Amino acid sequence: MRDKNKTRDFYINQLGFQEFGSADYAGYLMVEKDAVQIHFFSFADLDPEWNDGQVYIRTNDIEKLYAYFIEKNVPIHPNGKLETKPWGQKEFSLLDPDNNLLTFGQSIE
């Protein structure tokens, strides 16, 4: 993350995560939603145009999660609309403020 406040705002106010942990370190952020925890560290020199960071998050109700993000006006990646993939997953993707790719998936089998 380049900016802890922007990252915190995006994950909490747009994606519905909650901050956790009792310590507030300047260069570190921990968020969680359901059984998913994501940890961020400060990377001030990160160039979002060249960021290839990505996270794959499995969910049990992808339709509901996708609808929630649409309702909250979270921008879905132009190439990441909700669809069934040939490898047996239903997936969609979005980018966070630092262009970390978040792909959400659910097995359809």
C-alpha positions as a printed NumPy array, in Angstrom:
array([[  0.   ,   0.   ,   0.   ],
       [  1.172,   3.503,  -0.747],
       [ -1.325,   5.294,   1.497],
       [ -2.684,   3.541,   4.587],
       [ -5.711,   5.845,   4.873],
       [ -6.778,   5.273,   1.247],
       [ -6.271,   1.531,   1.555],
       [ -8.195,   1.412,   4.848],
       [-11.034,   3.488,   3.375],
       [-11.336,   1.296,   0.27 ],
       [-11.328,  -2.032,   2.08 ],
       [-13.572,  -0.938,   4.957],
       [-15.994,   1.538,   3.398],
       [-16.297,   0.012,  -0.068],
       [-15.564,  -3.699,   0.321],
       [-17.011,  -4.156,   3.824],
       [-13.885,  -5.412,   5.595],
       [-13.134,  -4.483,   9.207],
       [ -9.803,  -3.454,  10.649],
       [ -8.457,  -5.85 ,  13.267],
       [ -5.551,  -6.095,  15.645],
       [ -4.892,  -4.081,  18.763],
       [ -1.768,  -2.265,  17.535],
       [ -1.802,   0.533,  14.973],
       [  1.571,   0.528,  13.258],
       [  2.218,   3.369,  10.808],
       [  3.351,   1.096,   7.98 ],
       [  1.036,  -1.861,   8.516],
       [ -2.685,  -2.548,   8.133],
       [ -4.752,  -5.673,   8.779],
       [ -8.331,  -6.098,   7.561],
       [-10.737,  -9.037,   7.665],
       [-14.107, -10.046,   6.261],
       [-15.728, -13.346,   7.122],
       [-12.817, -15.832,   7.259],
       [-10.483, -13.752,   5.054],
       [ -7.653, -11.668,   6.499],
       [ -5.441,  -9.431,   4.378],
       [ -2.273,  -7.774,   5.685],
       [ -0.739,  -4.725,   3.993],
       [  2.65 ,  -3.149,   4.445],
       [  3.768,   0.318,   3.451],
       [  5.433,   0.542,   0.05 ],
       [  5.732,   4.262,  -0.714],
       [  7.681,   3.681,  -3.937],
       [  5.107,   1.327,  -5.418],
       [  4.236,   2.287,  -8.983],
       [  0.596,   1.222,  -9.465],
       [  1.099,   1.09 , -13.234],
       [  3.676,  -1.671, -12.739],
       [  2.109,  -3.435,  -9.76 ],
       [  1.521,  -7.121, -10.429],
       [  0.263,  -7.933,  -6.922],
       [ -2.757, -10.188,  -6.829],
       [ -4.887, -12.064,  -4.328],
       [ -7.39 , -14.864,  -4.99 ],
       [-10.227, -15.027,  -2.449],
       [-12.611, -17.981,  -2.359],
       [-16.177, -17.37 ,  -1.282],
       [-19.285, -19.475,  -0.694],
       [-21.815, -16.985,  -2.115],
       [-20.223, -15.183,  -5.045],
       [-23.535, -13.922,  -6.448],
       [-24.336, -12.165,  -3.166],
       [-20.828, -10.717,  -2.865],
       [-20.874,  -9.466,  -6.464],
       [-24.305,  -7.854,  -5.934],
       [-23.029,  -6.195,  -2.736],
       [-20.052,  -4.668,  -4.574],
       [-22.273,  -3.486,  -7.448],
       [-24.654,  -1.889,  -4.918],
       [-21.7  ,  -0.131,  -3.236],
       [-20.512,   1.137,  -6.683],
       [-17.214,  -0.745,  -6.407],
       [-15.659,  -0.66 ,  -9.884],
       [-15.36 ,  -4.162, -11.298],
       [-12.327,  -4.727, -13.529],
       [-13.349,  -4.273, -17.21 ],
       [-12.07 ,  -7.789, -17.958],
       [-13.308,  -9.202, -14.661],
       [-17.093,  -9.3  , -14.796],
       [-18.77 , -12.203, -12.995],
       [-18.631, -15.277, -15.208],
       [-18.124, -19.017, -15.144],
       [-14.593, -19.996, -16.117],
       [-13.558, -23.168, -17.998],
       [-11.664, -24.36 , -14.89 ],
       [-14.862, -24.797, -12.862],
       [-14.896, -21.512, -10.97 ],
       [-17.314, -18.604, -11.057],
       [-15.166, -15.477, -10.714],
       [-14.954, -11.704, -10.863],
       [-12.092,  -9.262, -10.313],
       [-11.432,  -5.699,  -9.221],
       [ -8.467,  -3.446,  -8.539],
       [ -7.732,  -1.719,  -5.247],
       [ -6.274,   1.827,  -5.058],
       [ -2.742,   0.486,  -5.679],
       [ -3.794,  -1.761,  -8.586],
       [ -3.569,  -4.96 ,  -6.552],
       [ -5.788,  -7.402,  -8.465],
       [ -8.438,  -9.014,  -6.251],
       [-10.14 , -12.025,  -7.818],
       [-13.078, -13.591,  -6.008],
       [-14.047, -17.149,  -6.905],
       [-16.435, -19.928,  -6.043],
       [-16.339, -23.525,  -7.215],
       [-19.344, -24.474,  -9.352],
       [-18.863, -28.213,  -8.886]])
